[in-house]
Amino acid sequence: MRSADVQQPGMFSYVSVDARVPSDHPIRKLRELVDGVLREMDGLFAARYAKTGRSSIPPERLLRASLLQVVYSVRSGADKGYDTHAFVAALHDWGIQPHIARKTAGRRSAISDDIAATAGYAISQQIRKRIEQPFGWTKTFGGLRKLMRIGLSDVKAWALWVFATYNLIRIGGLEEWWEPAPT
């Protein structure tokens, strides 16, 4: 049985969430969007729960909690190691112009200055960032790097949820809710 989505702002704190979050904070606009989407899903939620039995946690509350986990996750870095002399040499042997990101912090990049100075390399790096950013974000913040889900349907559902969250945050960046934009 599905419980009602009743908010209890003072249950564990003497200060309400509304009092803690500044009125101009971007999370408020995100909350409005999410609440609107969850209201539209009310019929779907109602159809999936039994009419009798013990009440469960409302799915809206669970989805809001997982959204906050995704939005406020701890950052982590990753280095795939493509900027190595062996990998770049193999690309050259195959007749492929390497357009991989240069890693120059504390070492010399395997990508030559001549390649990095070309217009094609510059364009490639700009487009690459646009393509890789959502996937990196979903792995780092959305938990897709070490997903704790079993079964294709669970993985698909979580991936859909995380990419939807990314899109909401991206909309917030485009609409300039966030300063600076997180994406």
N, C-alpha and C positions, 0 to 999 in steps of 0.2 A: 504494500500500500504506500502510496506517495504522500509524504507530508507536505504541508503548505510551506511556501517559501517566505517564512516570517523572519524578519531581521530582528536581532536582539543586540543592539549596539552597546548597551550598558552591562551586559552579563559578566564580563571579565575585567571591566575597566570602568573607572569613574568618569573618564573622558571619552566622549563619543568619537567614532572614526571621523565624522564630519568636522568635528572641532580640531582634529589632528591634521587633516589634509587641507592645505591652503585652497581657497576657493578657485584660484586660477591654475591649480595643478593639473597637468595633462591627464592624470589617471581618472579625473572626474569625467572628462569627455569620453574616454575609453569606456568607463562604466556605463554612461548613457547609451552608447552604441551596443554594448554587450547586453544590457538590460532589455533594450528594444528587441534584439535578436532572440533572447530567451523568452520574452513575452510571445513572440510569433511562434515559438516552438512549444508553447504550452499544450496545445492539442496533441502534438506528437508525444510529449512526455506522459500526458494523461492516458493515452491509449496503451502505453507500454507497461503501466502499473496496474496491479490488481486493485479491485475496489474494496476488498476486505483484507484483514490481516494486520500484522504489526507495521507501524509506520516506519518508513526508511528516511534517510537523509534526502532532502529534495535534490534532484539532479542539477537544478540551477545553482545551488550552493556549491556542489562539487565542481561544476564547470568554472564558476567564478574563482574558486580556490586554486584549481589547476592553472587558470589563466594568470593569476598572481604569481604562481610558482614560475611560470615561463617568463613573465615580464621581469621579475626581480631575481632571476637566477644569478649565480656567481659565474663570472667570466673565467674562461680558461683559454690557453693558447695552443696551437698545433702547428707542427712543421712537417710537411710531407716529404721534404728532402728532394724536390725536383731540381733545385739549383745546385746540382753536383756536376763535376767535370765529366764523369762517366756517362751520366744521363744525357747531357748536352752533346757530347761527342757521338753518342749513339743516334741522336736525332739528326746530326749533321751527316752521319754515314747513310742514313735513310733518305737524305735529301729534304729534310724537314727543317724549316726555319724556327728555332725555339723562341716562343713568346711566353716564357714562364717568368713569374715575378722574381726580381733580383733580391737576394738576401745578402746585404752588405754589412750588417751589424757585426763587427769584430772579425770579418774575413773578406776575402775577395770573391766576388760572384763569378760563377761559371759563364754567365752571359757577358759577352764582350761589350765594350763601350760602343763599338761600331753598330752592333745590332740594337742596343738600347737607344741609340740616337736616331733610329729610323722613325718616320712618321707612322708606318705600319705597326711598329712595336708600341708606340704611344697609344694609338687607337685601340689596339688589342688589349692593353692593360686597363683602359677605361671600360671597355665592354665586358672584359673578364670580371671586373669588380661587380658590375651590375648582375651578372649571371651567378657568380659564386656567393654573393652576399646573403641571399635568402637561405641557401643550403648551409652555409657556415653558421648563420644565426640559429637555424633550427637544430643543428647539431649541438652548438654550444649552450644556447639558452633554453631550447625546447626539449632537451633531454634525448634527442635522437641518436647521440653518439653511443650511449650505453642504455638502450631502451629496455625498460623492465616490463615488457608486455610479451605475452605468449599468444600466438595465433595470428594469422593473416588479418582477420577482421579487426582485432584489437590494434594491431600495428597500423593498419590503414586509418582507423578512426583517430588514433593519436596523431598521426602525421597530418591528417586533415585539420585537426584542432590546432596543431602547432603552426601550420602554414596560414590558417585563418587568423591566428594571433599575430603572426608576422605582418599580414596584410593590414590588420587594424593599427598596428604600431607604425607601419609605413604610411598609412593614411594620416595618422597623427603627425608624422614628420612632414608630409607634403602640405598639410593644413597649418603647419607651424604651431601645433599644440605643445610640442616638446622643444626645449631650448637647452642644449643643442639637440638636433634630431638624432635619435639613437640608431637610425638606419641610413 
